[in-house]
Amino acid sequence: MSWVYLIVAGLLEIGWPVGLKLSQEAETRVLGILLAIGFMAASGFCLWMAQKNIPIGTAYAVWTGIGAAGTFLVGVVFYGDPTSIARYFGAALIVAGVVVLKLAH
């Protein structure tokens, strides 16, 4: 169950940068800030639950890895962030690192 919490925490980690992005516009500022705070709290809670049975270093690396790669993809798909083979390769390396940490556990 700890790994489920950790994956959920990583996915929720994607939400707070999106909330901060939304807060850049005056008409969605308050909503964006509230979303960011909500996703931070939910993600942190799930990470806390996951760390009951997963080593802290592994949990933190997986959590941030899912958040970083996921936020990269959200930026590309929804916000028109720049793409290149090198950027996709970098995201793939993050995912590969997360997989290695899971398998080495």
N, C-alpha and C positions, 0 to 999 in steps of 0.2 A: 504494500500500500504506500510505502514511503516514496517509491519511484513514481507512482501516480501523482502524489502530491507535488513532487519535484517537477514533473512535466507540466502540470497545471500551473505551478508557480512560474515556470519559464514562459508559458504562453501568456499568462497575465502580465508578465514583465514587458511584453510588447505594448500593452495598453497605455502605460503612463507616458512614454515618449509621444504617442499619438495624441494623448490629451494635451501635452505641452504644445504640440504642433497646432492643435485646434485653438489653443489659447492665444496664438499669435494674431488672430483676427478679433477685432473689437466685438463683433456680434456673437462670437462663440467663446469669448474669453472666460467667463465664469464657468460655463459648461466644461470647457477644456480643463480648467484647473481642478474642478470637482472630479472629473473623470481620472485625471492623473493621480490625485490623492487616493481615490477609491481603488484604482488598480495597484498603486504602491502598497496600500494596506493589505489587500487581498493576496498579492504576490508574496509579500513578506510573511504573512500568516502561513501560507502554503509551504514556503521555504522553511519556516520554523518547524512545521509538522514533519517535513521530510528529513530534517537534520536529527530527528530522534534516532534514526537508524542508518543514516548515510553520513560518512565522514564529511566534515565541514568543507574541506578543500574540494572534494569531489562535488558536493552539492552546490557550492558557490560557482564552480567552473561550469557545470551543466546549466545552472540557472541563468548565468550571464550569457552563455553560449546560445541557448535557445532564444533569449531576449535579443541578442545582437543580430543573429542571423534572421530571426523573424522580423525585427524592425527594419532591417535592410530590405527584405522582400516587400514589406508593407510600403516602404518609401518608394520603391521602384514601381509597384503596381498602382498605388493610389495617389502618390504625390509627384510622380514624374522624376524621381531622383535619377541621376546619371547611371548608366550601366556600361559595363565593359566585360570582356572575358576575365580580366584580372580581378575585377570586383566580385564576380560570381565565383571565381576560384578561391578568393579569400573567404567568402561565406562558406564554401564547401570545406575549406580547411577547418573552420570553426566547428562545423557539424562533425567532421571526421574526428576532431579532438574530443568532442562530447561522446561520440561512440566509443572511442578508445577508453575513456574514463569509465564508462559504463561496463565495458567488457573486462577491464582490469579489476573491477570491484569484486 
